[in-house]
Amino acid sequence: MEIRTVGRDFLGDIHSILAESLPHDRFSAALLHEKLFDNPRPDTDLYHTFGAFDRNRLTGFMQSVRRGDRAWLGLFAVDPAFRRRGVASALFERVQETWPGATDVEVLALPGNYFAPGLDPRYTAALGFLERRGFERFKDCVNMTVDLTGPFVTRLTTDDFTVRRATAEDAPRLDEFFTRHFGEDWRFEVQRAQRALPVGLHVALSGERVVAFAAHSSQNREWGFFGPMGTAPEAEGHGLGRVLLHRCLADLYAAGHGRAVIPWVGPISFYARHCGARVDRVFWRYRRAAGVRLEGDRLLEGGETAVLTVAGRWTGATPCPVDRAIQRHVARGVHRVVIDGSRLEAIGDAAPGQATAWGGRLREAGGFLCFVRVPPPLHTAMELAGVLTTAVIRETLADAQTL
């Protein structure tokens, strides 16, 4: 098996593999090109797509995106004919090399250019793949759909505000508005919506000041993508959101869409009430704290088992997950935990309070050293490495597989 970077030349093969792997999704090769190869933030984001090859045949792919101290595991899939042969694991090992120093890694939900805001739980094999590598489900979200049958309410019943399509001259007003209220990521999405024809951004103004907005077609245009939208607190309660929403839906209808997708929804009742939208998809969001700097590892062979040594230092901004890791794994292989030179024997079961105490001491010390007995199936070592380290210890596990 060979792992190497792939580009646009392999788009057809990648599309075929992904389309077969995601039966609950429909998408064109052009949309997939947008997700994998059209980096909309080249100044801040690093996009990587790696392919696995068997005698020059593409058997799977996996995407990684890096932005500062954040990282995302993007789209990935394996040709059904090559599954359960270690293809995804090999790709994941290569992808992890693009994440050094990242404080956390999230799955799929890349702001401004996401295929989905999380993982559809019907793709059960992918859930298991992620969880075995230390990713944890931390939130659920939904997509809604709305049939574009009209009528659309596009005018306000008050003269206190002006509602219109945004123009290029609105840039300073929008900069001020998003700095105060919704942040850089939404400002970026709105800029992308303004490149649509016609411009996919409608605004409400109080005098010369933007107080609300709604956008569409910032990405995934073939799906009739709506959003984001928002209203400043001082302008709520005047019906601005409903009118701005309907103006965007009218645009999508005029562009030939029979329905619109409202992704990553917050106020479900708002959309249900004002346009008859319904929940259509549920997604589970996964992330893995990656704030551990690996300082050393080695494999000591010994009879029927081996001993995996994992040493590192916690550097993440989020709470150290070691207490949870110890609690989960101490009865399944960890037999020594060394904190600041003090050895704690941990053979057999450990009470939850004891595990939590170890985790607290570990956070105070800022470092850890664990010895893990590696049984033949290797699942304990793999899961522990997934929780405690930024990367699966490739050389160690490769050696261990020969035992």
C-alpha positions in Angstrom: 0.0 0.0 0.0 1.3 3.5 -0.9 0.0 6.7 0.7 0.5 9.9 -1.2 -1.0 13.3 -1.8 -3.7 13.4 -4.5 -5.0 16.3 -6.5 -7.7 17.3 -9.0 -6.6 14.6 -11.4 -8.1 12.0 -9.1 -11.4 13.8 -8.6 -13.4 11.2 -10.7 -12.1 8.3 -8.7 -12.6 10.0 -5.4 -16.2 10.9 -6.4 -17.0 7.3 -7.3 -15.6 6.0 -4.0 -17.4 8.6 -1.9 -20.7 8.4 -3.7 -20.8 4.6 -3.1 -19.8 5.1 0.6 -22.5 7.8 1.3 -25.8 6.4 0.1 -27.7 9.1 2.1 -26.1 11.9 0.3 -26.2 13.1 -3.3 -23.6 15.4 -4.7 -21.7 16.2 -7.9 -18.1 16.0 -8.6 -18.0 19.8 -8.8 -19.3 20.1 -5.2 -16.7 17.6 -4.1 -14.0 19.6 -5.8 -15.1 22.6 -3.8 -14.7 20.7 -0.5 -11.4 19.1 -1.3 -9.5 21.4 -3.6 -11.0 24.9 -3.6 -9.4 26.3 -0.5 -11.3 29.5 0.1 -8.8 30.7 2.8 -5.4 30.0 1.4 -3.7 32.6 3.7 -4.8 30.8 6.8 -5.9 27.2 5.9 -3.8 24.3 4.7 -5.7 21.7 2.8 -4.4 18.1 2.3 -6.0 15.2 0.6 -4.2 11.9 0.7 -4.9 8.8 -1.3 -4.1 5.1 -0.7 -3.0 3.1 -3.7 -2.8 -0.6 -4.4 -0.8 -1.1 -7.6 -1.7 2.4 -8.8 -5.4 1.9 -8.1 -6.9 4.5 -5.7 -8.5 2.5 -2.9 -9.4 5.3 -0.4 -8.8 8.9 0.5 -8.8 11.2 3.5 -8.8 14.9 3.9 -7.1 17.1 6.6 -7.4 20.9 7.1 -5.2 22.9 9.4 -5.8 26.5 10.6 -3.5 27.8 13.3 -3.9 25.6 16.4 -7.1 24.0 15.1 -7.4 21.1 12.8 -10.2 19.2 11.0 -10.5 15.6 9.8 -12.4 16.2 6.5 -14.1 13.8 4.1 -12.8 10.2 4.0 -13.9 6.9 2.4 -12.5 3.6 1.3 -13.5 1.6 -1.7 -15.8 -1.2 -0.5 -13.7 -3.8 -2.2 -10.7 -2.8 0.0 -12.3 -2.3 3.4 -11.0 -4.1 6.5 -7.5 -4.1 5.0 -6.0 -1.3 7.0 -6.5 1.4 4.3 -8.3 3.9 6.6 -5.8 3.3 9.4 -2.9 4.0 7.1 -4.5 7.1 5.8 -5.3 8.3 9.3 -1.6 7.8 10.3 -0.6 10.0 7.4 -3.2 12.7 8.1 -2.1 13.0 11.7 1.3 14.2 10.6 -0.4 17.4 9.5 -1.7 18.1 13.1 1.4 18.8 15.2 0.6 21.3 18.0 -3.1 21.4 17.3 -5.2 21.9 20.5 -8.1 19.9 19.1 -9.3 18.1 16.0 -12.9 18.2 14.9 -14.6 16.0 12.3 -16.1 17.5 9.1 -17.4 20.8 10.5 -15.0 23.2 8.8 -16.4 26.8 9.1 -17.0 28.2 5.7 -16.5 25.1 3.6 -18.2 22.1 5.1 -19.9 19.1 3.4 -21.8 18.4 6.6 -21.7 19.9 10.2 -21.0 16.4 11.6 -21.3 12.7 11.0 -24.6 11.2 10.1 -24.9 8.3 12.6 -26.3 6.0 9.9 -22.7 5.8 8.7 -22.1 3.5 11.7 -18.7 2.1 10.5 -17.3 5.6 10.5 -18.5 6.2 14.0 -16.6 3.2 15.2 -13.5 4.2 13.3 -13.5 7.6 15.0 -14.2 6.4 18.5 -11.5 3.8 18.4 -9.1 6.7 17.7 -10.1 8.8 20.6 -12.7 11.0 19.1 -15.6 11.8 21.3 -19.2 12.9 20.5 -19.7 16.2 22.1 -22.8 17.7 20.5 -25.6 17.0 18.1 -27.0 19.3 15.3 -29.6 19.1 12.6 -30.2 20.2 9.0 -33.7 21.3 8.0 -35.3 21.4 4.6 -38.0 23.6 3.3 -40.1 23.2 0.1 -39.9 26.4 -1.9 -43.6 26.7 -2.8 -44.1 30.3 -1.5 -45.6 32.7 -1.1 -42.6 34.7 0.1 -43.0 37.7 2.4 -40.3 40.1 1.2 -41.4 43.5 2.6 -41.6 44.9 6.1 -44.7 46.3 7.6 -42.7 49.1 9.3 -40.7 52.1 8.0 -38.3 52.0 10.9 -35.9 49.8 8.9 -34.7 49.3 5.3 -34.4 45.9 3.9 -32.5 45.4 0.6 -29.9 43.3 -1.2 -26.4 44.1 -0.1 -23.9 45.9 -2.3 -20.1 46.2 -2.4 -20.4 49.6 -0.7 -21.8 47.9 2.4 -18.4 46.3 3.2 -17.5 48.8 6.0 -20.9 48.5 7.6 -20.8 44.7 7.5 -17.3 44.7 9.0 -18.5 46.7 11.9 -21.6 44.6 12.3 -19.8 41.3 12.4 -17.0 42.5 14.6 -19.7 43.5 17.2 -22.0 40.5 16.9 -21.2 37.3 15.0 -17.5 37.1 14.4 -15.0 36.4 11.6 -16.3 33.0 10.4 -19.7 34.4 9.5 -18.2 37.5 8.0 -16.2 35.2 5.8 -19.3 33.2 4.7 -21.2 36.4 3.9 -18.3 37.5 1.7 -18.6 34.2 -0.2 -22.4 34.7 -0.5 -21.8 38.1 -2.0 -20.0 36.5 -4.9 -23.1 34.7 -6.0 -25.2 36.0 -8.9 -27.4 37.7 -7.9 -25.7 38.6 -4.7 -26.8 36.1 -2.0 -26.9 38.5 0.9 -29.8 40.6 2.2 -29.5 43.2 5.0 -31.7 45.2 7.2 -30.5 48.7 8.1 -31.4 51.2 10.8 -30.3 54.4 9.2 -26.9 53.6 7.9 -26.2 50.8 10.3 -26.6 47.1 9.5 -28.7 45.5 12.2 -29.6 42.1 10.6 -28.7 39.9 7.7 -29.5 36.7 5.9 -27.3 34.9 3.3 -27.5 32.0 0.9 -25.3 30.3 -1.7 -22.1 30.8 0.2 -21.2 27.2 -0.5 -22.9 23.9 -1.6 -25.0 25.9 -4.1 -26.4 22.8 -5.9 -28.2 21.9 -2.6 -29.9 25.4 -2.3 -27.9 26.2 0.8 -29.3 28.9 3.1 -27.5 30.7 5.8 -26.1 32.1 7.9 -28.5 34.7 9.3 -28.7 36.8 12.4 -30.1 39.9 14.0 -28.5 42.3 16.5 -30.1 42.1 19.9 -31.4 45.7 19.8 -33.3 45.0 16.5 -35.0 41.8 17.5 -38.8 41.6 17.7 -39.5 43.6 14.5 -39.9 40.8 12.0 -36.6 41.4 10.3 -35.5 37.7 10.4 -38.7 36.5 8.7 -38.4 38.9 5.8 -34.7 38.4 5.3 -35.3 34.6 5.4 -38.1 34.9 2.8 -36.0 37.1 0.5 -33.3 34.4 0.4 -35.8 31.6 -0.2 -37.3 33.6 -3.0 -33.8 33.9 -4.6 -33.3 30.2 -4.3 -36.7 29.5 -5.9 -35.9 31.9 -8.8 -32.6 30.0 -9.3 -34.6 26.8 -10.0 -34.4 25.1 -6.6 -37.5 23.1 -5.5 -36.3 23.0 -1.9 -33.7 24.7 0.3 -31.3 23.2 2.9 -31.0 25.1 6.2 -27.8 23.6 7.7 -26.5 23.5 11.3 -29.7 24.9 12.6 -30.0 26.7 16.0 -33.6 28.0 16.3 -35.5 25.1 14.9 -38.9 26.5 15.9 -38.2 29.8 14.1 -37.7 28.1 10.8 -40.6 25.7 11.3 -43.0 28.6 12.1 -41.9 31.1 9.4 -41.3 28.8 6.4 -42.6 25.4 7.3 -39.1 23.9 7.5 -38.7 20.4 8.9 -35.8 18.5 10.5 -34.3 16.4 7.7 -30.9 15.2 8.9 -29.3 14.7 12.3 -25.5 14.8 12.7 -23.2 13.9 15.6 -20.3 16.2 16.1 -17.0 14.6 17.1 -13.7 16.0 18.2 -10.5 14.8 19.9 -8.5 16.9 22.3 -5.0 16.9 20.8 -3.2 18.9 23.4 -0.6 16.3 24.2 3.0 16.6 23.1 4.5 13.2 22.6 8.0 13.1 24.2 9.0 9.5 23.7 7.7 6.0 23.0 9.1 2.5 22.7 8.0 -1.1 22.6 9.5 -3.7 24.9 8.9 -7.3 23.8 8.2 -9.8 26.5 6.7 -13.3 26.0 3.2 -13.3 24.8 2.6 -9.6 25.5 4.5 -6.4 24.9 4.8 -3.3 26.9 4.1 0.0 25.2 5.6 3.1 26.8 3.9 6.4 26.2 5.3 9.6 27.6 4.2 13.2 27.0 3.1 16.5 28.3 -0.3 18.1 28.3 -0.3 21.4 26.3 -4.0 21.9 25.4 -6.3 24.7 26.4 -9.1 22.2 27.2 -9.1 20.1 30.3 -6.7 17.2 30.3 -8.6 14.0 29.5 -6.2 11.7 31.3 -8.5 11.1 34.3 -11.1 9.7 32.0 -8.5 7.7 30.1 -7.2 6.1 33.3 -10.6 5.3 34.4 -11.5 3.6 31.2 -8.3 1.7 30.6 -6.6 0.9 34.0 -8.4 -2.4 34.2 -7.6 -3.2 30.6 -3.8 -2.9 30.5 -2.3 0.1 32.3 -0.2 -1.3 35.2 1.9 1.7 36.1 1.3 5.4 36.1 4.3 7.7 36.9 3.6 11.3 37.8 6.5 13.6 38.6 8.6 10.6 39.4 6.1 9.0 41.8 5.1 5.5 40.7 1.5 4.5 41.4 0.8 0.8 41.0 -2.5 0.2 39.2 -2.8 -3.5 38.6 -6.5 -4.5 38.4 -9.5 -2.4 38.9 -9.4 1.2 40.0 -12.2 3.1 41.7 -13.5 6.2 39.8 -12.4 8.5 42.6 -8.9 7.1 42.5 -8.7 7.6 38.7 -9.9 11.1 39.0 -7.3 11.9 41.7 -4.6 10.6 39.4 -5.9 12.8 36.6 -5.9 15.8 38.9 -2.3 15.2 40.0 -1.3 14.7 36.4 -2.8 18.0 35.4 -0.9 19.7 38.1 2.4 18.1 37.2 1.8 18.7 33.5 3.3 15.4 32.3 2.7 11.7 32.2 4.3 8.4 31.7 2.2 5.2 31.2 3.2 1.6 30.7 0.6 -0.3 28.8 0.5 -4.1 28.4 -0.3 -4.9 24.8 -2.4 -8.0 24.3 -2.4 -9.7 20.9 -5.5 -7.9 19.6 -3.8 -4.5 20.3 -7.1 -2.7 20.9 -6.2 -1.5 24.3 -3.0 0.1 23.1 -4.7 1.7 20.1 -7.5 3.2 22.2 -5.2 4.5 24.8 -2.9 6.1 22.3 -6.0 7.6 20.6 -7.0 9.3 23.9 -3.7 10.3 25.3 -1.6 11.4 22.3 -1.8 13.6 19.3 -0.9 10.8 17.0 -1.1 7.0 16.8 2.4 5.8 17.5 3.0 4.5 14.0 6.3 2.7 14.5 5.2 1.2 17.8 2.0 -0.3 16.5 3.6 -1.4 13.3 6.2 -3.3 15.3 3.5 -4.7 17.7 1.5 -6.1 14.9 4.3 -8.5 14.2 4.2 -10.0 17.7 
